[in-house]
Amino acid sequence: MAATLPTGPSPADSADFPASKLQALEARLLELDSLMVAYSGGVDSAYLAATAHRILGSRMIAVIADSPSLARRDFDSACAFARAQGMPLHIIATDELDRPEYARNDFNRCFHCKDELFDVMGSLGPQLGFTSIAYGMNADDTRDFRPGQRAAQEHAVLAPLAEVGLTKFEIRTLARAAGYSLWDRPAAPCLSSRVEYGRAVTREVLEQIEKSEDSLRTLGFREFRVRHHGDLARVEIARAELPRALAIETFDAISAALRQAGYQHVTIDTAGFRSGSLNSVIPAEVLLRRGA
């Protein structure tokens, strides 16, 4: 389901403005000697990083992984936000695609991704003089299937947003009040999340997905996913945008663009965009474990 975004008057004037949670977040950050934030440029990690920088100053650094699973557009946007905020940013390379357990793309793929990231950050901390690591898990994420949470627990990575109970809606509200232009940015999980479970994740597959999604963005769509099923691309588009997608001229343009990206078959999912729709095939007993 797409995120519900704040609308209407300035959030700072709203009775729903989560000021107490912001104060709790600031107090939690003040307890830390120094902090590395696992930063992707999404609204959660960006808000956490910007707040940590405001509170801790030079005792904070944002760390972004220049990975094949992070779209170039998202990487560039993340770097631009860090520059705009004056945040220190350290770029690392991660090699999750070289891990067979990641590339085989089973239900625990996200665990292996985060395990790689936190391994690299854990080694980096002593070199740069930082003692703690945090990431942008929010309170809503605790109710979702996210194996990466187990990796965070095993590496003793902090989740300050979730600790103080901040939901995605509240983080967007706070980001808007702070004047961050990314407050209403659609969620942008890694490109590997588009690949159906059990199908190998490769650089070529990720490049194909990225090229396809860039084409949809060029056609004017805002919230969508290209789900990779081998030769078949299953396109999910937010229901508010579906009528235009189903107009024959636009439909043909989508089909042509994705065929040019290498897909033999293109289908538009009439159920529309659903975050995490590929998780529908996960057995119930696995889903019940959530991030554990």
Secondary structure, DSSP 8 states (H G I E B T S, - for coil): -------SS-GGGSTT--HHHHHHHHHHHHT-S-EEEE--SSHHHHHHHHHHHHHHGGGEEEEEE--TTS-HHHHHHHHHHHHHHT--EEEE---GGG-HHHHTT-TTHHHHHHHHHHHHHHHHHHHHT--EEE----GGGGGS--THHHHHHHTT-B-HHHHTT--HHHHHHHHHHTT-GGGG------GGGGB-TTS---HHHHHHHHHHHHHHHHTT--SEEEEEETTEEEEEE-GGGHHHHHSHHHHHHHHHHHHHTT-SEEEE-TT---TTGGGGGS-HHHHTTTT-
